[in-house]
Amino acid sequence: MDGAPDKRVLLFPLDRNTSNMLRGVAILLVLLGHTKIVRMGGAGGVALFLILSGYGLNCSCESKGLKGYWLRRIKTVWLPYFFVGVLAVFLLKPRGAGAVLCTLAGLDLGLIADPTMWYISYIFFWYLAYYVLARLFGGFPGQKKRLFIMAGLLLACAPCVLLSKLGFWHAGSLSKAYFLCFPLGVGMSACREIRAPRMLRTAFWAAALLGCAAYLCLPLLGVRDLTYLTAMTMAGAAIAVLQLFPVSGILRSALLRVGEYAYPLYLFEGLFLLRWNDWVTAMPAKWMADLAFFAASAAAAVLYWKLYRALEKRLSA
């Protein structure tokens, strides 16, 4: 009947609140992974950040176009990092102009002061790839444009892996493990308007979650851990859980608040992580060092983000 309600639901409904909660999950995985509470949690958190970046970037560019593309990326990603990078140079005193420039650019090349900040140049690699492809295929109709951009991003995985093998990014970052994450996020965004019966959508995410759980349990059965798939598996499991079990109440509020400060938390936890081993040695119990690390990172991130937002608002007024 024409007046019957549509019982089909979106297959990839990552709205703003869901994305923010997933960012909260991502930074918690990074913090717990870097303190060795969750094995390879950092890898899972970074993979989730990259998927969400691809998803959000494609949604933004499809609605707003490419006008101001680089200004938005610099304003929201590089500039907040730059000020923390200056602080890193001041505190960690890397030797030589090359080390200083690498730090401020988010590169590694064996010279960087803060080894967690390779992520900045990594994400800008994907920003550049997306921009070039969107420019090349911007005149094509919607679906063709999406297909061409996706095909181009998959081709861009090859130089990404090559740069990783050549040591362009930090050797301990598992950068080779993340090459599919950003394209996956863009692909999910391109399919975000797909609707399916509610039962089919539930079955899809349940199958995805079971697959992730089976993979993550393999080491418990004595099967060799496939390191380069673990990051994406953790990220996929996080997305699937929120799709199947939408959270509410205190947990929702907490994840939204953590997600709001996810980026500055990532920027500062790297600086404090360099002192974490000293705290573990100096304190009576590891949990005390972990608590100090979490508290210091959170306090610095909140203070910095409030100052940065206030400055941003004043400059744009």
BADRENKOL-870168 format. One line per 3 residues: their letters; for each residue x, y, z of N, C-alpha, C. Coordinates in pm, 1 decimal. Each point is the difference from the previous one (the first is absolute). Last residue first. Layout:
// residues N
a> X,Y,Z,X,Y,Z,X,Y,Z | ...
END
This chain:
// residues 317
asl> 3558.9,3522.0,1452.3,-106.2,98.4,28.1,12.1,122.8,-90.0 | 305.7,-385.6,36.3,-101.1,-7.5,-105.4,-112.4,101.3,18.6 | 359.5,-44.2,315.7,60.1,32.7,-128.3,-101.8,1.9,-112.7
rke> -130.7,-132.4,439.2,35.1,143.1,-2.5,55.7,41.3,-135.7 | -101.4,-456.6,78.6,-122.7,79.7,-4.3,31.1,148.1,-10.1 | 359.0,-298.6,58.4,-60.2,-19.1,-132.1,-124.6,87.1,-14.6
lar> 205.5,-19.0,421.4,81.4,75.9,-93.6,-58.3,-7.1,-141.5 | -204.2,-261.1,328.0,-23.1,140.7,31.1,79.3,89.3,-96.5 | 63.6,-465.3,-27.4,-132.9,36.8,-49.9,-29.3,147.6,25.5
ylk> 399.2,-176.6,177.2,5.7,2.4,-146.0,-133.2,43.5,-59.5 | 30.5,-60.6,468.4,77.7,116.2,-42.2,1.9,12.6,-152.4 | -203.4,-381.0,182.9,-79.5,118.0,33.3,72.5,127.2,-44.1
wyl> 226.9,-403.2,-47.2,-109.7,8.8,-96.6,-89.1,119.8,27.5 | 363.2,-101.2,298.8,47.4,43.3,-130.9,-115.6,21.9,-97.3 | -95.8,-178.4,427.4,45.1,138.1,10.7,41.7,53.5,-137.1
vaa> -115.6,-453.4,25.6,-118.3,84.8,22.4,41.1,147.0,3.9 | 348.0,-321.9,-34.3,-83.7,3.3,-120.6,-118.3,94.5,15.7 | 288.7,-83.1,370.2,67.6,79.9,-102.0,-87.9,14.7,-124.5
aas> -158.3,-281.1,343.2,4.0,138.4,46.4,63.1,91.0,-105.6 | -4.9,-468.4,-82.7,-134.3,58.1,-5.2,1.4,147.1,38.8 | 404.2,-247.4,33.2,-40.1,14.1,-139.9,-134.5,69.5,-11.1
aaf> 155.1,-108.9,431.4,81.2,106.7,-59.4,-40.5,25.4,-145.1 | -208.7,-358.6,228.5,-40.6,128.6,56.3,77.0,115.8,-63.6 | 111.4,-449.3,-121.2,-133.8,35.5,-46.7,-38.9,140.5,46.7
fal> 409.2,-169.8,161.6,6.8,20.3,-145.0,-134.8,44.2,-55.4 | 26.7,-129.7,451.2,67.4,128.6,-19.4,6.5,35.8,-148.2 | -167.5,-421.9,111.1,-94.0,104.3,41.9,60.7,138.5,-19.2
dam> 274.2,-372.5,-79.6,-105.9,9.0,-101.1,-96.1,112.9,32.8 | 328.4,-101.1,314.9,61.0,63.2,-117.0,-103.7,16.8,-110.9 | -135.0,-235.8,375.6,20.3,139.8,36.7,60.9,77.8,-116.2
wka> -55.8,-465.3,-33.8,-127.5,68.1,-16.4,10.2,147.4,37.6 | 370.6,-299.5,59.9,-19.7,44.1,-138.1,-128.6,79.0,-15.6 | 266.7,0.9,469.8,-81.2,-92.3,-78.9,-24.2,58.1,-139.2
pma> 287.8,225.8,319.2,-9.1,-132.9,61.8,-75.7,-102.6,-84.3 | 278.5,412.5,-230.6,-117.4,-17.5,86.9,-11.2,-142.7,51.3 | 350.4,156.0,-307.4,5.5,82.3,120.9,-114.4,-28.6,96.9
tvw> 43.9,-216.2,-433.7,115.7,-34.2,82.9,-4.2,71.4,134.6 | -327.6,99.3,-320.4,-17.3,-139.8,40.9,112.0,-41.3,93.9 | 25.6,424.2,-203.7,-100.0,-3.4,107.5,-20.2,-142.1,51.6
dnw> 281.9,61.4,-368.6,63.1,56.9,119.9,-96.7,-3.7,117.2 | -163.5,-130.6,-416.7,90.5,-101.7,53.7,72.3,49.5,124.6 | -275.2,305.8,-238.8,-77.8,-101.3,70.9,89.5,-107.2,61.7
rll> 103.2,398.3,-285.6,38.3,-1.1,142.0,-65.1,-113.5,77.9 | -91.0,77.9,-461.8,146.2,-7.1,3.9,52.7,-1.7,143.2 | -462.9,65.3,-95.8,39.7,-140.7,-13.8,151.8,-15.9,8.8
flg> -212.8,428.5,-11.3,5.6,-59.5,133.5,43.4,-146.3,-4.6 | -52.2,229.1,-410.7,101.3,67.7,79.6,13.9,-63.0,137.9 | -340.3,-158.2,-284.9,131.4,-36.8,-50.5,111.6,63.3,79.2
efl> -455.0,109.8,82.6,38.4,-127.3,61.9,136.3,-46.5,-49.8 | -214.7,402.0,-169.1,74.9,11.5,124.9,42.5,-133.0,59.3 | -253.7,34.5,-413.3,117.6,84.0,-12.7,84.1,0.1,126.3
ylp> -417.7,-225.1,-6.4,99.7,-71.9,-80.0,129.2,81.5,-10.8 | -362.5,203.7,209.2,50.7,-109.1,82.7,107.2,-78.8,-74.2 | -232.3,337.4,-234.3,102.2,52.4,90.5,54.8,-105.0,96.1
yay> -344.5,-155.0,-289.0,118.7,44.7,-73.8,105.2,64.3,90.8 | -423.3,-146.0,184.0,82.7,-111.7,-47.7,128.2,48.0,-67.9 | -398.0,218.6,235.3,139.8,34.7,24.5,96.5,-105.6,-53.6
egv> -471.1,-48.3,-49.6,15.7,143.3,-25.1,146.3,42.5,13.5 | -139.0,-440.6,115.6,15.3,19.2,-143.5,21.1,145.2,-37.3 | -97.8,-111.1,447.1,136.0,-43.2,-33.5,26.6,21.3,-148.8
rll> -432.4,88.3,143.9,91.9,97.7,57.0,145.3,-36.5,-30.9 | -341.2,-298.7,-133.1,-10.3,125.1,-76.2,98.6,103.4,51.3 | -37.7,-403.6,236.3,68.1,-20.4,-128.1,-4.9,126.0,-85.8
asr> -234.8,6.9,410.8,144.5,-10.1,23.0,76.1,-15.5,-131.2 | -473.7,0.7,-6.8,51.8,133.1,32.3,151.1,-2.0,16.6 | -215.5,-412.4,-64.3,-8.3,82.3,-120.7,60.9,138.4,23.9
lig> -41.3,-286.5,368.7,103.7,-48.0,-91.5,1.7,83.0,-127.3 | -339.6,81.6,320.7,130.8,49.2,44.7,110.7,-41.9,-96.9 | -464.6,-49.4,-225.4,26.6,34.6,138.9,140.8,49.7,25.0
svp> -77.8,-331.6,-410.9,-77.6,113.0,49.1,45.1,31.6,141.8 | 131.3,-308.0,-497.2,14.4,29.0,142.8,-81.8,122.6,36.7 | -41.5,-408.8,-393.9,10.8,145.4,21.8,2.0,30.9,150.0
flq> 101.1,-441.7,-278.1,-42.1,33.5,136.1,17.9,150.1,24.0 | 92.1,-193.3,-430.6,-90.4,-101.3,55.5,-58.1,40.7,134.7 | 315.8,276.9,-226.3,-113.2,-17.3,-90.4,-103.1,-97.2,58.3
lva> 408.0,74.0,226.7,-87.3,116.8,12.3,-120.1,-7.3,-94.5 | 323.9,-346.0,-20.9,-63.5,-0.3,132.5,-95.7,118.3,13.4 | 267.8,-31.5,-390.7,-108.3,-98.5,1.4,-74.0,-0.1,134.0
iaa> 387.2,271.1,-49.2,-111.2,52.3,-80.4,-119.2,-95.0,7.5 | 393.6,-141.6,210.3,-55.3,117.2,69.3,-120.5,55.5,-74.7 | 245.8,-350.6,-199.1,-77.8,-48.8,113.9,-65.4,116.8,74.0
gam> 297.2,96.2,-352.7,-125.8,-54.8,-49.3,-88.9,-48.4,112.4 | 434.4,145.6,108.2,-82.5,112.8,-44.5,-135.9,-48.6,-48.2 | 317.7,-326.4,115.0,-44.7,72.3,119.4,-93.3,114.8,-38.9
tma> 200.4,-229.6,-350.5,-96.6,-85.8,66.2,-54.9,66.8,125.5 | 351.8,200.8,-244.3,-128.6,19.0,-65.8,-108.6,-84.5,66.3 | 436.5,-49.4,170.8,-43.9,138.7,13.9,-138.4,20.3,-60.4
tly> 224.8,-423.0,-45.7,-58.0,23.7,131.9,-55.8,140.2,13.6 | 249.6,-199.7,-375.3,-145.8,4.1,-10.2,-66.1,37.0,132.3 | 478.1,-52.7,-58.5,-41.3,106.8,-87.9,-150.9,4.3,-23.5
tld> 222.4,-340.6,278.8,11.8,134.6,52.9,-63.1,104.7,-89.5 | -89.2,-512.7,94.7,25.6,71.4,-124.6,-1.1,149.9,29.9 | 105.5,-451.4,321.4,-72.8,125.8,-15.2,40.7,69.1,-130.2
rvg> -5.6,-540.3,106.2,89.5,114.7,-7.8,-79.2,126.7,-30.1 | -216.3,-412.3,268.3,23.8,38.4,-138.8,85.3,126.1,-1.2 | -181.5,-228.4,396.1,133.2,-38.8,-43.6,31.6,34.6,-144.2
llp> -397.5,105.1,268.7,-3.8,-139.8,-44.5,135.0,-46.5,-53.0 | -75.9,445.8,140.0,-31.8,-80.2,117.8,-2.5,-149.1,-33.0 | 59.5,327.6,-346.1,121.0,-21.8,80.0,-24.4,-84.7,124.7
lcl> -379.1,119.7,-280.0,90.4,-101.3,-56.0,127.9,-19.5,82.0 | -376.6,326.9,56.7,15.1,-114.1,91.2,99.5,-104.2,-50.5 | -126.3,393.1,-249.2,70.1,44.5,119.2,21.5,-112.5,100.1
yaa> -249.5,-86.1,-399.1,138.6,32.8,-31.0,78.3,35.9,125.8 | -461.0,-80.6,38.9,70.2,-123.8,-32.9,146.8,27.7,-28.3 | -282.3,369.0,69.5,22.5,-74.3,124.2,77.8,-128.5,-25.5
cgl> -133.6,256.9,-372.4,103.5,69.2,77.3,33.2,-76.1,127.3 | -354.7,-162.1,-259.6,126.0,-17.2,-71.0,115.2,65.8,74.1 | -432.9,63.9,164.5,44.3,-138.0,24.0,132.7,-27.4,-69.4
laa> -204.0,414.8,-80.6,49.1,-8.0,137.4,50.3,-140.2,33.0 | -203.2,73.0,-418.8,126.4,73.3,7.2,60.8,-11.2,139.5 | -426.2,-179.4,-66.0,100.3,-81.7,-68.9,136.9,66.9,5.4
awf> -360.5,243.0,169.0,27.4,-114.7,87.5,105.9,-90.5,-61.9 | -159.1,363.1,-252.9,90.8,44.5,104.8,31.8,-112.1,98.2 | -306.4,-98.4,-348.7,127.5,44.6,-58.4,99.7,36.7,109.2
atr> -446.1,-105.5,120.3,76.7,-120.1,-35.1,137.2,37.6,-56.6 | -302.2,348.7,92.1,45.4,-62.8,124.8,85.6,-121.6,-28.7 | -203.0,206.2,-368.4,103.6,86.8,55.8,56.4,-59.4,128.7
lmr> -365.3,-214.8,-192.6,119.4,-19.8,-81.6,115.9,84.6,51.8 | -421.1,51.8,203.0,56.5,-130.9,32.9,128.1,-26.7,-78.5 | -247.8,397.0,-93.8,65.5,5.8,130.9,65.9,-134.0,37.1
par> -48.3,137.0,-515.7,-91.5,-38.4,108.5,74.9,-7.3,132.8 | 214.7,332.4,-339.7,-24.5,-144.2,2.4,-103.3,-29.2,107.8 | 273.1,428.1,-311.8,-95.7,-43.4,101.2,-23.9,-149.0,-13.1
ier> 391.8,404.8,-143.4,-59.5,-131.6,-25.7,-92.9,-37.6,115.6 | 287.6,394.9,-31.2,-142.2,16.2,-32.1,-69.3,-132.8,-28.8 | 477.2,48.9,95.5,-79.1,33.2,118.6,-148.8,15.8,-27.4
cas> 424.7,-114.5,-266.5,-114.5,-92.2,6.9,-99.1,38.3,110.2 | 405.2,243.0,-74.4,-61.3,-4.9,-133.3,-124.4,-88.0,-0.9 | 262.8,20.3,392.8,-71.7,125.2,-21.3,-72.2,-0.1,-134.9
mgv> 279.1,-361.7,101.1,-119.0,-4.2,84.8,-83.9,126.2,-17.6 | 413.1,-12.6,-221.3,-95.3,-93.9,-60.0,-127.9,-11.7,80.8 | 355.8,257.0,171.5,-59.2,67.9,-114.4,-105.3,-89.3,-66.0
glp> 248.0,-191.0,347.9,-89.7,103.5,50.7,-69.6,75.2,-111.8 | 330.7,-313.7,-115.9,-118.0,-68.2,52.9,-101.6,101.8,52.7 | 425.7,156.6,-146.5,-90.8,-36.1,-110.8,-126.5,-71.0,47.5
fcl> 320.0,94.1,336.9,-61.0,122.1,-54.0,-89.0,-29.8,-120.5 | 238.1,-369.5,185.8,-97.9,56.7,92.9,-68.4,124.7,-54.9 | 365.0,-301.0,-182.4,-136.2,-13.8,-51.0,-103.2,77.8,81.7
fya> 477.6,-17.0,109.0,-14.1,54.2,-135.1,-142.2,-8.5,-55.5 | 243.3,-120.5,440.5,-115.0,89.2,-8.3,-36.8,41.6,-141.4 | 383.0,-275.8,166.0,-124.3,-68.2,35.8,-124.0,82.3,-30.8
ksl> 460.7,146.0,-50.9,-38.9,-91.4,-109.6,-134.5,-64.7,27.2 | 210.7,274.0,328.4,-66.6,79.0,-104.5,-42.2,-86.1,-118.7 | 197.3,-76.3,471.4,-80.8,-93.2,-79.3,-72.1,73.0,-113.1
sga> 330.8,180.3,326.5,-138.2,46.2,-8.4,-94.1,-100.7,-66.1 | 503.8,25.4,91.8,-82.6,-74.8,94.8,-148.0,29.8,-10.4 | 332.7,218.8,-276.9,13.6,-144.7,-21.0,-90.3,-80.6,93.5
hwf> -102.2,502.2,-196.5,66.6,-63.2,113.8,-4.1,-152.2,-9.9 | -27.2,252.2,-461.8,-70.4,17.3,126.1,66.2,-84.9,107.6 | 194.9,-1.0,-417.5,-49.6,137.6,-2.4,-76.2,32.4,127.3
glk> 240.2,-417.6,-166.9,25.3,69.0,125.6,-46.1,143.5,4.0 | -47.5,-361.8,-345.0,120.9,82.1,-14.1,31.3,80.3,125.8 | -394.3,-269.0,-35.3,115.8,-89.8,-4.4,131.3,77.4,-10.7
sll> -406.1,241.7,-14.8,15.0,-62.6,131.0,124.3,-87.8,4.4 | -125.6,190.3,-410.1,57.3,100.9,88.8,21.0,-55.9,140.7 | -221.2,-278.8,-303.9,139.3,18.9,-40.1,69.4,102.8,90.0
vcp> -463.6,-71.4,48.4,76.9,-113.1,53.9,147.3,16.5,-31.6 | -282.6,319.9,-185.3,-7.0,9.5,146.1,82.8,-110.6,65.3 | -63.6,4.9,-472.2,104.7,90.7,47.7,-0.1,18.4,150.7
aca> -343.1,-286.1,-164.0,132.4,-50.1,-37.0,111.5,96.3,40.9 | -468.4,105.8,48.0,50.8,-86.5,106.7,142.2,-48.1,-29.9 | -275.4,254.7,-305.3,88.8,78.0,86.1,54.3,-82.0,116.5
lll> -327.7,-177.3,-296.5,130.2,5.8,-66.2,101.6,75.4,85.8 | -438.7,-9.5,151.1,56.7,-134.7,11.6,135.6,-7.4,-69.5 | -241.8,397.8,-39.3,49.6,-15.8,136.5,60.3,-138.5,21.6
gam> -209.7,92.5,-414.5,124.1,74.0,14.7,60.4,-13.5,139.1 | -422.6,-189.4,-86.7,102.5,-73.3,-74.3,135.5,68.5,14.0 | -370.5,220.6,185.2,33.6,-121.1,75.9,109.5,-79.9,-69.1
ifl> -168.6,374.3,-225.0,77.3,42.4,117.8,40.9,-122.2,82.3 | -280.8,-73.1,-366.4,133.5,37.9,-44.5,87.3,42.5,118.2 | -454.8,-100.6,84.5,73.7,-120.0,-40.7,142.4,32.3,-41.0
rkk> -293.2,357.8,104.4,33.1,-79.3,119.4,82.1,-123.4,-35.5 | -163.8,263.2,-354.7,101.8,73.5,74.9,43.3,-79.7,122.4 | -360.2,-161.5,-247.8,126.6,-20.3,-71.0,114.1,68.8,73.6
qgp> -433.9,67.4,167.8,44.9,-137.2,21.6,132.9,-28.6,-70.0 | -190.7,453.3,-52.0,22.5,-45.9,136.6,58.6,-138.3,16.1 | 97.9,255.1,-463.8,-121.5,-15.9,82.0,31.7,-69.6,132.1
fgg> 401.5,277.1,-222.7,-79.6,-119.3,-29.3,-127.4,-2.3,84.3 | 367.1,330.1,21.8,-103.4,26.3,-99.4,-87.9,-118.2,-32.8 | 383.5,-7.0,308.3,-107.9,83.7,52.4,-112.5,24.3,-97.9
flr> 443.7,-256.9,-0.6,-128.4,-60.3,-36.0,-119.6,82.7,46.5 | 464.9,138.2,67.6,2.3,-69.0,-128.6,-138.5,-42.9,-45.2 | 62.5,197.4,430.8,21.0,97.5,-107.6,-8.5,-66.1,-137.2
alv> -17.0,-273.1,377.8,-123.8,78.4,-7.8,9.2,107.9,-107.3 | 384.7,-257.3,91.9,-102.4,-81.1,-65.1,-131.9,76.2,-14.7 | 356.2,206.0,234.0,38.2,-18.1,-140.6,-108.9,-76.2,-74.8
yya> -54.7,45.1,466.3,-14.8,128.7,-68.7,29.6,-13.7,-149.6 | 73.5,-373.8,287.4,-143.0,26.7,-20.4,-20.3,127.5,-80.9 | 441.2,-107.5,124.3,-51.5,-97.8,-96.4,-147.1,27.1,-30.1
lyw> 201.5,258.6,337.8,50.8,36.4,-132.2,-55.2,-94.8,-106.5 | -98.9,-95.7,447.1,-68.9,122.7,-39.9,42.4,40.7,-140.7 | 224.5,-358.0,194.8,-132.3,-38.4,-48.6,-83.3,121.5,-36.9
ffi> 426.3,73.9,182.2,18.7,-77.7,-122.5,-135.9,-35.6,-59.5 | 8.7,199.0,419.4,8.7,97.2,-109.4,33.9,-67.4,-132.4 | -12.8,-255.9,395.8,-135.8,38.6,-37.0,2.3,103.0,-112.2
ysi> 415.8,-139.5,166.2,-70.7,-115.1,-56.8,-139.8,39.6,-45.6 | 275.6,304.9,237.9,37.9,-7.9,-141.8,-71.3,-115.8,-69.0 | -87.7,40.4,457.9,-36.5,124.9,-66.5,33.8,-5.5,-148.0
ywm> 120.7,-355.4,309.0,-138.6,-4.0,-48.4,-36.7,124.7,-80.1 | 410.0,-70.8,248.9,7.2,-40.9,-140.6,-139.3,5.7,-63.2 | 116.3,77.3,475.2,-57.8,101.8,-88.8,23.5,-26.7,-148.2
tpd> 160.6,-244.5,405.0,-141.3,-28.8,-25.4,-58.6,92.8,-107.0 | 463.4,21.7,177.8,-24.6,-104.5,-100.9,-146.1,-31.8,-26.2 | 294.2,444.8,149.4,-113.4,-75.2,54.2,-40.9,-106.6,-101.4
ail> 376.3,253.7,-111.8,7.7,2.8,145.6,-108.0,-86.8,63.4 | 243.6,-78.0,-497.7,-111.3,65.3,68.0,13.6,-8.2,151.9 | 282.0,-190.6,-373.9,41.2,123.4,66.1,-105.1,58.4,93.3
gld> -8.2,-390.0,-324.8,100.8,-26.4,101.0,38.7,120.6,82.7 | -352.9,-15.6,-337.2,132.5,2.7,-61.9,112.0,-18.5,101.4 | -507.5,160.3,26.0,87.0,-76.5,87.5,142.5,9.6,-50.4
lga> -451.6,356.7,-19.4,74.2,-105.5,-69.4,81.5,-79.5,100.7 | -285.4,411.7,52.2,-60.3,-129.8,30.2,63.9,-113.5,-77.1 | 116.0,484.4,18.4,-72.5,-50.7,-117.3,-68.9,-133.2,27.4
ltc> 274.8,220.5,326.0,-109.1,92.9,-30.6,-83.3,-46.2,-118.9 | 383.2,-256.4,126.5,-97.4,2.5,109.4,-119.6,87.5,-35.0 | 362.6,-8.6,-295.9,-74.5,-126.2,-4.5,-106.7,-4.3,108.8
lva> 294.8,366.8,-2.3,-92.9,6.4,-113.1,-83.5,-127.7,-10.5 | 339.9,11.5,327.2,-104.1,97.8,32.3,-105.0,5.2,-110.5 | 379.9,-267.0,-69.3,-87.1,-59.6,101.6,-113.5,93.5,36.1
gag> 331.5,158.2,-295.0,-79.3,-106.0,-61.9,-97.0,-62.9,97.2 | 318.3,322.3,147.5,-114.1,61.3,-68.4,-89.2,-105.3,-64.1 | 300.7,-125.0,439.8,12.0,33.7,-140.9,-127.6,56.1,-59.9
rpk> -35.8,-299.0,436.7,124.0,60.1,-48.4,-6.0,26.0,-149.7 | -399.0,2.3,402.0,61.7,-83.1,-104.6,119.4,72.2,-60.7 | -300.0,82.0,433.7,125.8,50.4,-55.0,63.0,-94.4,-102.9
llf> -414.2,6.4,303.3,79.9,-118.9,-30.8,133.1,33.8,-67.1 | -327.1,341.1,134.4,18.4,-90.6,113.2,100.7,-111.3,-27.7 | -116.1,324.6,-340.3,51.8,71.4,116.4,33.2,-96.9,114.5
val> -208.1,-166.6,-390.5,137.1,43.4,-31.8,64.2,66.5,121.9 | -451.0,-113.7,34.6,83.8,-120.1,-1.0,145.5,34.4,-28.7 | -321.1,342.1,-29.4,21.2,-38.2,139.8,90.7,-122.9,9.9
vgv> -135.4,130.9,-424.7,94.1,99.9,53.1,33.1,-31.5,145.8 | -331.4,-259.8,-197.8,131.9,-33.6,-53.9,106.6,97.0,47.8 | -447.8,84.8,100.0,49.1,-107.4,85.9,138.5,-44.9,-46.9
ffy> -212.5,316.4,-263.2,30.8,60.9,129.4,51.0,-104.9,99.2 | -142.7,-149.5,-427.8,119.3,82.9,-9.7,38.4,57.4,136.1 | -408.6,-254.1,-70.6,120.7,-78.5,22.6,124.2,87.8,5.9
plw> -412.6,202.1,-104.3,1.3,-44.6,140.2,123.1,-84.4,32.7 | -39.5,129.0,-452.5,27.8,112.6,88.2,-8.5,-38.0,148.7 | -110.3,-325.2,-344.7,141.8,32.0,10.7,28.2,111.5,99.0
vtk> -461.8,-152.2,-59.2,92.0,-110.4,26.4,142.9,48.8,22.2 | -384.3,291.8,-99.3,-53.3,-97.8,95.9,99.6,-109.6,37.4 | 105.1,362.6,-313.5,-60.1,61.9,118.3,-40.2,-102.8,105.0
irr> 163.9,-137.9,-425.4,107.2,65.1,76.3,-53.6,53.7,132.2 | -309.0,-186.6,-301.4,89.7,-103.5,50.1,110.6,59.9,87.7 | -299.3,294.5,-217.7,-68.4,-76.5,105.7,91.4,-104.9,59.8
lwy> 160.3,245.4,-367.6,-14.0,87.9,115.6,-66.1,-73.0,115.6 | 31.2,-213.1,-419.6,125.7,-2.1,74.6,-5.1,90.3,121.7 | -393.0,-14.1,-271.9,39.1,-135.2,41.6,125.4,2.2,87.0
gkl> -292.7,353.7,-228.8,56.0,8.5,134.6,50.4,-132.2,53.3 | -308.5,-75.7,-387.0,37.0,136.3,34.1,47.8,6.3,145.1 | -179.9,-389.4,-244.3,142.3,9.7,32.9,43.7,142.4,33.2
gks> -512.7,-217.8,87.9,93.3,14.5,-110.7,143.0,15.6,48.4 | -420.2,-81.0,258.8,54.7,135.3,-8.4,90.2,22.5,-120.1 | -225.2,-424.3,95.4,-100.7,101.2,34.4,50.8,143.0,-22.7
ecs> 275.6,-384.3,-78.6,-118.9,-18.0,-83.3,-105.9,105.9,28.6 | 396.7,-13.5,260.2,28.3,46.2,-136.2,-119.2,-18.5,-92.9 | -30.0,-152.3,451.5,18.2,144.1,-3.2,18.9,51.2,-142.4
cnl> -22.7,-468.1,77.3,-130.4,63.3,25.3,11.0,151.3,-13.7 | 399.2,-242.3,-28.9,-82.7,-20.3,-118.5,-137.9,63.3,17.0 | 295.0,10.2,368.9,49.9,83.2,-109.4,-86.8,-13.9,-124.0
gyg> -90.4,-273.7,381.2,-37.6,139.6,19.6,44.6,89.9,-114.2 | 126.1,-460.2,-8.2,-146.6,13.6,-4.2,-40.0,147.8,7.0 | 454.6,-108.5,54.2,-43.8,-22.5,-137.5,-149.2,20.2,-15.5
sli> 174.6,21.8,434.0,48.2,113.4,-80.0,-44.0,-13.5,-144.6 | -86.4,-355.0,296.2,-89.8,112.6,25.8,41.7,123.5,-79.1 | 279.7,-376.3,-22.5,-129.3,-32.8,-60.7,-97.0,117.1,16.2
lfl> 413.6,35.5,217.5,15.6,12.7,-145.2,-131.0,-30.8,-72.7 | 21.4,-57.2,473.1,12.6,142.0,-35.8,5.4,17.8,-151.1 | 13.9,-437.7,161.9,-134.5,56.8,13.5,0.9,148.6,-33.3
avg> 411.5,-224.5,12.5,-80.1,-48.2,-113.4,-139.3,59.9,3.4 | 278.0,86.4,365.6,44.5,74.3,-118.3,-79.8,-42.5,-122.8 | -79.5,-235.6,400.8,-47.8,137.2,8.9,38.2,82.3,-121.3
gag> 161.4,-444.4,40.2,-143.5,1.8,-25.5,-56.7,140.6,3.3 | 451.4,-60.3,115.6,-18.7,-27.5,-142.6,-148.0,3.6,-36.0 | 115.1,39.2,453.4,38.7,119.4,-74.3,-21.3,-17.3,-148.9
gmr> -63.6,-367.4,293.5,-110.8,95.2,1.9,31.7,125.9,-77.6 | 260.3,-423.5,97.8,-19.5,59.0,-132.4,-120.8,93.3,-6.3 | -10.0,-249.6,435.7,102.3,-32.7,-98.7,-39.3,52.2,-138.6
vik> -129.7,203.1,478.9,-65.8,-73.6,-108.1,103.9,-24.8,-108.6 | 172.0,190.8,374.2,-115.1,-61.1,66.4,-79.2,-83.6,-99.8 | 407.4,290.6,-61.0,9.2,-146.3,-1.9,-109.3,-68.0,81.0
thg> 79.5,475.8,-126.1,37.0,-36.7,136.2,-0.9,-151.9,20.1 | -122.0,184.6,-417.7,133.1,55.3,26.9,46.2,-28.3,142.4 | -438.9,-131.4,-135.7,102.3,-74.7,-72.3,139.7,47.7,32.0
llv> -375.0,223.1,177.1,13.6,-131.2,63.5,105.2,-85.2,-69.6 | -99.2,424.7,-185.3,52.8,16.9,135.2,24.3,-134.0,67.9 | -208.3,-3.5,-424.9,138.3,48.5,-10.8,63.3,11.2,138.4
lli> -454.9,-109.3,-22.3,82.7,-112.0,-45.3,146.5,40.5,-10.2 | -305.9,336.7,97.7,14.5,-89.1,115.5,83.6,-122.5,-36.8 | -113.7,298.7,-340.3,105.5,55.9,85.1,17.6,-83.6,126.7
avg> -342.3,-134.6,-300.7,130.6,-4.5,-64.7,110.0,52.5,91.4 | -457.3,28.8,131.9,50.0,-138.3,8.3,142.0,-7.7,-55.6 | -213.8,409.6,-49.0,27.9,-25.8,141.0,54.5,-140.0,21.5
rlm> -147.5,110.5,-422.8,127.0,67.9,26.6,39.8,-16.6,146.4 | -417.5,-161.1,-124.4,105.0,-87.4,-51.5,137.6,65.0,14.9 | -376.3,254.2,116.8,16.9,-109.5,95.5,110.3,-95.1,-45.5
nst> -115.3,346.6,-291.5,68.1,52.1,118.4,21.3,-108.0,104.5 | -247.8,-110.2,-385.9,140.8,22.1,-33.6,77.1,51.9,120.2 | -463.0,-43.9,43.4,63.0,-131.5,-5.9,148.4,13.1,-31.0
nrd> -253.8,394.3,-7.4,13.3,-52.1,135.8,67.4,-136.6,2.2 | -94.3,203.2,-423.3,101.9,74.2,74.6,20.7,-57.1,140.5 | -183.8,-353.3,-344.1,-30.0,141.5,15.7,105.6,65.2,89.1
lpf> -41.9,-455.9,-282.1,95.1,63.0,90.8,-29.4,150.0,6.9 | -233.6,-445.4,-209.4,-47.0,127.5,54.1,97.6,61.2,102.0 | -51.1,-387.4,-382.7,118.7,60.2,61.9,-35.2,136.6,60.2
llv> -343.7,-269.8,-195.0,95.7,-105.5,32.6,122.0,55.0,73.5 | -533.5,178.6,-4.8,131.3,23.6,-57.9,98.9,-105.2,47.8 | -521.5,-127.6,-31.7,85.7,90.2,78.0,135.0,13.9,-69.9
rkd> -562.4,-152.3,-95.2,141.0,-19.4,-29.7,82.6,105.8,73.1 | -484.3,-30.5,-18.0,60.7,-75.2,109.0,147.0,-30.4,-25.0 | -392.3,379.8,-152.9,116.6,-71.9,-50.1,69.0,-69.2,117.1
pag> -542.6,115.3,-29.0,130.4,50.7,43.5,113.4,-87.3,-53.4 | -479.7,73.6,-257.1,64.0,-87.7,98.7,136.4,55.2,39.7 | -326.9,170.4,-338.6,14.0,67.5,129.1,68.8,-84.1,105.4
dm> -87.2,-157.0,-451.0,78.5,122.1,-9.6,24.6,64.3,135.4 | -57.0,-538.2,-56.1,-83.5,120.2,0.0,87.0,125.2,0.0
END
